[in-house]
Amino acid sequence: MTELRLAELNRVFLVGRLTRDPEVRQTTAGTPVANFTIAVNRRYKNAAGDWKDETTFVGIVAWQKLAELCKQYLAKGRAVLVEGKLQSRSWETEDGQKRSMLEVRADRVEFLDRGDSRPGADAGPAADAADAPAAPSPGAPPVDDDLPF
């Protein structure tokens, strides 16, 4: 008999707003890692036909250059698109309790805000774990998002 193999896919795309500034630290080997949470909203009609809003809070972790770019360009309230993989993390608390969480390991973070919501910050177009763009040059003209059609 032929063995049936299932394809595996672990890809997540989320759009939301940061609930707090990214927390960036260094591992013992000196690798930068950023942790932040985004709020993802869903609007739906309930059985009575009333509109309801539901918010899901999702933990995000970014590594290396992507972590540094998140620290530089992101702040509480900024809108982002995060592309990555779901991963599980477990640890034991100081009092011996076992904890675990599901989070997204970011491969790409697109900074969606074009405006300046933090003094001295200018949103870059995107950050990718493999090929992060250089920071925008100071004094660069603003991007005109108005389309003629």
N, C-alpha and C positions, 0 to 999 in steps of 0.2 A: 504494500500500500504506500501511497505517496503521503509524505508528512505535510500537513498544512501549516504554512508559516504566515504569521500575521505581521504586517508592516507596523512599525512603531513610529509614532510621531509625537514630538514634544515641542510644540511651538506656541507661544503666547503673544498676542498683540493687545495692548491695553492703552486707553487714553484716559487720563485723569489729571488731577491737580495734587501737588505735594501738600501733605498735611503739616510738614515741618521742614526746616532746612536739612539738607543731607548731612549725615554724620560721617566724617571721613577719618579713618585711622590707618595705621600701618601694621602689617603682620610682623611677627618676629623676624621674618626674612626681609622686611622693608617694602613689601608690596602694598600699595595703596588699595583700600577697599572702602566703598561708600555704601551706606545703608540709608534708605529713606522709604517713606510710605506714601502711596498715592490713594486718593479717594476716587473711585469709579462709580458714576451715577447711572441708574437705570430708571426710566419712567415707564409706567404701565398702567392699564386700567384694571381695577379690581372687579369682582363679580357684580358689584352694584353699579359699575360703570363710572366710578370716580377715579380720577387720576391720582396715582400714588408715586412717590419717589423713594427709591431704595439706594442706599450707598454701601458699597463694599470697600473695605480698606485692604490694600494689598502691599505686602512688604517687597521691596526691590533691593537687590544687591548688585553693585557694579564693581569691577576690578580694574586695576592698573590705570592706563591712560584715561579710560572711560570714567573711572572714579574721580580722577583729578578734574576732568571737564565738568562732571556733575557738580563738584564742589565749587568750581569757578562760575558756572552759569545758572545753577538752579537755586531756588529759594522757596520758602513756604508760599503756596498759592499759585506757583507757576504751572502752566499746562504743559504736559509732556505726552508723547507717544513712546511706549516702551515695548521693545521686541526682545524676546528671550525665551528661556526654558523654565519650566517648573522644576523646583528641586526641594527636597525635604532636608531639614536640619534638626538634629537632636542634641541635647545637652543635659547635664545634671546640675541642679541648683546647689547653692552652698549648703542647704539643709537636706540634700540627698533626694529631692524630688526630680523625677524625669520629666523633661519638657521636649516638645517638638513643634515645628512650624513648617508650613509650606510657604515658599517665597518664589519670586521670579529672579533668576540670574540673568541680568540684562546683557544682551549682545549689542543692542543699539538703543540709543535714547535720542529722540527728536524733540528739540525744544520748540514748542508750538507758539509761545508768546512772542510777539514781535515788539511789544512795548517794553519799557523799562520799569519793572516793578520793584527793583532793588537799586539803591544808589550805587553807581559805578558798574552796574552789570548790563551787559548787552547780550541778548539771546543769540547764540550761534544757531545755524540751521539744523545741524544734527551731530551726534557723536556716535561713533561706531567702535566697537571693541577692537576690531581688526585694523581699521584705517581711520583713526580719529582726525578730524580736520583741524587745521591751525586756528587759533583764536582770531576773530575778526579784527581788522586793523582799526585803531582809534581814528575817529573822524570820518569813517567810511560813510557814504551817503545811505540814508534809510532805504529799505527795500519797499518798492511800491507794489502793494498786493492788489490794487484795483485793476481789473481786467476790462477791456473795452467792450465786452459782450456779456 
